[in-house]
Amino acid sequence: MAYERLLDRDQQPDQALIEKTIGREVLPVWQDVQMYIEKEFPAYSPELIYYNTQHGWALRYRKDTQQLCTLFPERRAFSALVVLSPEEEQLAQEKINYFNGKIRELLNRPSSLPQGRWLWIRIEDHTDFVGLRLLLENKAD
């Protein structure tokens, strides 16, 4: 399924366009995710980047070369890319029963990477945010 993302490299989206794309129903979740990251991971700075032609514009949180997560605005949702090291993946597997079905399914799929995994999570409501929060807790220094 193709998601409607902000793909035009020549048109950097402003906050209003991002909010309009995400939509009123999911916008509170987007805002809660940002507030959570700013509060719990203050060393990670947000930066608006053009990721690639398939995924378009995104809000990436990182400090130096260490990435926390990347958020991709979409029509009526947003996706979060969380890259887990083998140790972080093991911690997530230990908490697997605390995740909703969507994230459990992603964690149960075989990883195509030799070590760790990339999780693409479509965030549509606060239950998805709870799972994202659990994953990010594993990345705390």
ROLUMKE-953057 format. One line per 2 residues: for each residue y, x, z of C-alpha. Coordinates in Angstrom, 1 decimal, m for minus. Example, Ala and Ser with C-alpha at 12.3 -4.5 7.8 and 13.67 -1.06 7.14 Angstrom:
m4.5:12.3:7.8  m1.1:13.7:7.1
***
This chain:
0.0:0.0:0.0  3.4:1.4:m1.0
6.1:1.0:1.5  9.7:0.5:0.5
11.4:3.7:1.6  14.7:5.4:1.0
13.6:7.6:m1.9  16.8:8.4:m3.7
17.5:12.1:m3.1  21.1:11.8:m4.3
22.0:9.0:m1.9  21.8:10.2:1.7
21.5:7.0:3.8  24.0:6.3:6.5
23.2:4.5:9.8  24.1:1.1:8.3
21.7:1.5:5.4  18.9:2.7:7.6
19.4:m0.3:10.0  19.5:m2.7:7.0
16.3:m1.3:5.6  14.4:m1.4:8.8
15.6:m5.0:9.5  16.7:m7.0:12.5
13.2:m7.6:13.9  12.1:m3.9:14.0
15.5:m2.4:14.6  15.2:m2.6:18.5
12.0:m0.6:18.3  13.6:2.0:16.1
16.5:2.3:18.6  14.1:2.4:21.6
12.1:5.2:20.0  15.3:7.2:19.4
16.5:6.6:23.0  13.1:7.6:24.4
13.1:10.9:22.4  16.6:11.7:23.4
15.9:11.1:27.0  12.4:12.7:27.3
12.8:15.5:24.8  16.5:16.6:25.0
15.8:20.0:23.5  14.7:18.4:20.2
17.5:17.7:17.8  17.5:14.9:15.2
18.3:15.8:11.7  18.3:13.6:8.6
16.3:15.3:5.9  15.0:14.5:2.5
11.2:14.9:3.0  9.9:14.6:m0.5
9.8:12.2:m3.5  7.0:10.1:m2.0
8.4:9.6:1.5  12.1:10.0:0.9
14.7:10.3:3.7  13.6:10.8:7.3
14.8:11.6:10.8  13.1:14.7:12.0
13.1:15.8:15.6  12.6:19.5:16.2
13.7:22.5:18.2  13.7:25.8:16.4
10.6:25.7:14.3  8.6:23.3:16.6
8.5:19.8:15.3  8.1:16.8:17.6
7.9:14.0:15.0  9.5:12.6:11.9
10.6:9.0:11.4  10.7:7.4:8.0
12.7:4.2:7.6  11.0:1.5:5.6
11.6:m2.1:4.7  10.8:m4.1:7.9
9.2:m1.1:9.7  9.3:2.6:10.0
6.5:5.3:9.9  6.2:8.1:12.3
4.5:11.4:11.4  3.1:13.2:14.4
1.3:16.5:13.8  m1.3:17.2:16.5
m2.7:20.6:17.3  m6.4:20.7:18.3
m5.4:20.7:22.0  m3.1:17.7:21.5
m5.7:15.9:19.5  m8.2:16.5:22.3
m5.7:15.0:24.8  m5.2:12.0:22.6
m9.0:11.5:22.3  m9.3:11.5:26.1
m6.7:8.6:26.2  m8.1:6.7:23.2
m8.7:3.5:25.1  m5.0:3.3:25.9
m4.0:3.1:22.2  m3.8:m0.1:20.2
m6.4:m0.7:17.4  m4.2:0.8:14.7
m3.8:4.2:16.4  m7.4:4.2:17.6
m8.5:3.8:14.0  m6.3:6.7:12.9
m7.7:8.9:15.7  m11.3:8.0:14.8
m11.0:8.9:11.1  m12.2:12.4:10.2
m9.3:14.8:9.8  m8.9:16.5:6.4
m7.3:19.5:8.2  m9.4:22.4:9.5
m7.6:22.2:12.9  m5.7:19.3:14.4
m4.4:16.4:12.4  m1.5:14.6:10.9
m1.1:11.0:12.1  1.0:8.6:9.9
1.7:5.6:12.1  3.5:2.6:10.8
5.6:1.2:13.6  6.2:m2.5:13.4
6.5:m3.5:17.1  6.6:m2.2:20.6
2.8:m2.0:21.0  2.9:0.7:18.2
5.8:2.4:20.1  3.6:2.6:23.3
1.0:4.5:21.3  3.6:6.8:19.8
5.0:7.5:23.2  1.5:8.4:24.5
1.0:10.8:21.6  4.4:12.4:22.1
3.7:12.9:25.8  0.8:15.2:24.7
3.4:17.4:22.9  5.5:18.0:26.0
6.0:21.7:26.8
***
